[in-house]
């Protein structure tokens, strides 16, 4: 598949890719990220596509894997207040955590 054919096929499939991502992720920002990463990975691995007639199936599978990866990353984020209830004593906070907590309770820590 040539680069110009790839670009044409991507333009033909972009609405479908967005709708597939939206049905899995439900978040516009995550959908855009997933589609963008999918196009990058597909372009880098274009030589692994065996038959051009299966382009839409191939790129959709890449997109689904990317969406599942985003969901997996989301599951690894937990709130600090879930692990450590916020206490008012400075001594307690200082002994539990090596940093000071901001004033909001919505602090997220990636695992």
Buried (B, 14 or more C-beta within 10 A) or exposed (E): EEEEEBEEBBEEBEEEBBEBBBEBBEBEEBBBBBBEBBBEBBEEEBEEBEEEEEBEEBBBEBBBEBBEEBEEEEEEEEEBEEEBEEEEEEEEBEEBEEEEBEEEEEBEEEE
